[in-house]
Amino acid sequence: MNGPIYAGIDMGSRTCKTVLMSPDGDIVGYSIVDTGADPQGAGIRSLKQALSHSSYDLESVINVVTTGYGRHRLSLAKATITEISCHAKGAHFLFPKTRTIIDIGGQDSKVIVIDERGKVVDFVMNDKCAAGTGRFLEVMAMALEVGIAEMGKLSITAKRSAPINSLCTVFAESEVISLIASGTDKEEIIRGLHESISKRIARMAKGLNMEAEITLSGGVAKNMGIVDSMRRILGIKINIPSEPQIVGAIGAALFAMDLHKRG
């Protein structure tokens, strides 16, 4: 045993993320695995993989908190916390001056406003359709026959953007196919897709008292085209974590520490 440590597990719809944290608040290991059709199995696999990347073993883990869609599916968790609270806590931990978090995940997107202590003040969430999510981009990448990882690089090379009028996945895919047929460059189509997502996020946040600094989390934050588009449309400084997919898991690990220390 080489501990103690705390574990935060973000059991998302597309990926499962685990963060291991020492009592000093140091991240001592993390992992990202596909969720697949077995959320509980993915949670255990993610925890074991994070431990394998650290100098700790399972006996070192003295508290586990889960978050995300599958948070109630892991029996070894001592507590469950909503992803809204965990993303807020994780982003504030990484960037203490953060006041707004934009999280674009595989199946939903959310805008969260927090105070100077990292407490949630307000939020808005899109979880009714795939518009403005990682899944939306995956469908568009397939229609364009490009890799999802290529989209960011291709987007920033475009001199202009092709207008995408619909963010409904079905209708947007039809628009993309029509643009391809008309000879529009793929780079311009991708830039148009990124701008449409950024504008949707801006509209989501319109009713909130959104403030700088903004932190972008979720797998889509790895897309440099989205980041560039967000910065241009919002006109506010945006922080990008070194690993944006684990922000929620960081927050869950911090909650695990807090709960244990409070007994």
N, C-alpha and C positions, 0 to 999 in steps of 0.2 A: 504493500500500500504506500502510495506517494501522494498524500493529499493533505487536507480535504479540498475538494473542488465542487463547483456547482455547474449544472447543465441546463441550458435553455434549448428547447427543441421547437422549431417552427415547422409545423406539419401542414405545408401548403398543398394546394390541389395538384400542382405540377411537380414540385420538388420539396424535399424534406431537408431542413438545415439544422445542424446542431452546433452550439457554441459551448465550450468548456471555459470556465472562469475561476481564477484563484480568489481567495478571500481578499487579496489586495486589489482586485479589479483588473487583473491582467488576463487577456485571452490566451489560453494555453493550448488550444486546439479547436479546430472546427471542421465540418464536412458538409457537403451538398450532394444529395443522392436523389434519383428520380423516385417520386411517390408511387407511381404505378397503380395497380388495383388493390394494393394491400397497405393502407396507411400505417397500421400498427407495425407491420414487418419493416416498412421503410423507416419508421422512427427508431426502432431497435438497431437496424443496420446503420443508420446515420450516426447514432450514439457510439456504436462500436468502431465505426470508421474514424470518428473524431478522436476517440481514445487511442486508436492505433497510430494517429499522427502526433500524439503527445507522449509524455513520459509517465502517464497515469494509467490506472486500471479501473475497472468498474467499481471495485470496493472503495475507491477514493471519492466517488460521487455521493455526496451526502444530501443533496436535494435536487429535484428535477421539476421544472415548470415547463408546460407545453403551451403553445399558442397556434393560431392558424385554423384552417378548416377542420383538420383531423385531430384537434387538441384533446378531444374527449376519448380518443381511441387508444391511448397509450396507458396501460394499467400501472406502470411504474412511476407515473407522474404524481407528485405530491399535491400539485395545484395546477389549475388552468387559468390563463389570463387572455383577454381578447387581443387580437392582433393590433387593434388601434392603440391600446395602451403600450404594447410591447414595442411597436415601431416608434412611438413617441419617446419612450425611455431609451431605446437603443440609439436613436438619432441624436438625442440630447447628450448622451454619453460620448458619442464620437465628435459632435460639434456643439459645444455648450451654448453657443449663440444662436443656434437654430430656433426659429419660431414657426416654421411651416415645413411639413414633410409631405412630399408627393411620392406615393408608393404605387408603382405600376407592376403588378404581378401577372401570373399566368392567366388568371380568370377574373380578376377584378382590378380596379384602380381606386385610389382614395387620396384625399387631401386632408391633412390633419394640422390644426393650429394648436400650438402649445405655448405655455407661459415660460418665464425665466427659470422655473424649477423643473421643466419637462412635463408638467401636468397638462392633460388634454383640455383645451378650452372649447373646441368645436371641431367638427369633421363632416365631410360629405363623402359618400361612397357610391361607386358604380359597380353593382354586382348582379345586375339583371340581364346583361347581355355581354358579348365579348368585345364590344366596341372599346377601343383605347386600351387594350390589354395585350399581354404577350401572345395569347392565342390568336388575336386579330392579326398580329404581324406574322405569325407562323403561316396562317392561311394565305396571306398576301405573298409571302416568300415562295410558297408552293405555286401560286398562280404565275409568278414572275420567273420561276425556275432558277432561283438563286438561294444560296444558303442563308439561314437566318443570321449567322455571324457576319456575313458579307454586307448586310443592308446598310449598316452605319457608314462603312467606308465608301460605298457607292453613293450614298446620299450626299455626302459633303463634297463630292466631285461635281455635282450638278450645278449648272449656272442658273437654272430656274427650276421652278416646281410645277408639276402638272396638277391642276386642281382636282381634288377628290371631294365630291359634294356629299357623299353619304358615308357615315361611319357604321351603318349596319353592315355586318360582315358579308352577308349575302349580296347586297346591292353594291358594296364597295368592290367586291371581287369581280362583279360584272363590269363595273367601271374600269377596273384595271385591265381586264381582258379586252375591252373595247379600245383602251388607250394603246395597248400592245399592238392590236390589229391595225390601228391608224398610223403606226410607225413611231410613236413617242418613245424616247429613250427610257430605258429602265431606270437610269439614275434619277431622271426627272420625276418619274412615277413614285419612286421610293421617297424622294424628298417631299413630294406632295402628301404621301401617306403619313410621314413623320409630322408634317405641319398640321395635318388634320387632327392627329392625336393630341398634339400640343394645344391646339385651339380648343379641343374638347375639355382638356384638363383646365385650361384657363376659364372656360365657362362654368365648370364644376366649382371652381374656387371663387367665382364672382360674388356669391352670396356670403362668403366668409371674409373675415377681417384678415386677409393673408398678409403676412409681414416677412421681411428679410430677417435672417438668412433662410434660404430654402435648402433643404437636403433632399436629394432624390435617392430613393431606395427601390429594391426589386430588381429582378433580372434584366428588365428593359433598360435600366440605367447603364448597362454595359454597352448600349448602342450609342455610339458617338453622334450619330445623326439625330437621334431624339434629343440628346443633351444640347447639341448646337441649336436645334429648333426651339427647345424650351427657353434657352437663354435669350434668343432673339425675340420671341413672342412675349415672354413675361417681363423681360428687361430688368431682372433681379439676379443678384449673385446666387449661383447654385453650387452647393457642395456635392461632390461625388465620393462616397466612401471607397476605399481600396477594394472592398468586396461588398457591393451593394446588396447582394442576396441575403446576407446574414444579419441585417439590421434588426429584424424582428426577433431572431434567436438571441442576439446580444441582449435585447431588452428582457427576454424571458429569463436568461441567465442572471441578470441583475435582480429581477424579481425573486428568483430562487435564493439568491444571497440575502436579500432584504428579509424575506419570510423566515429563513433559517435563523438569522441574527435576532429577529424579534421573538423567536421561540414558537 
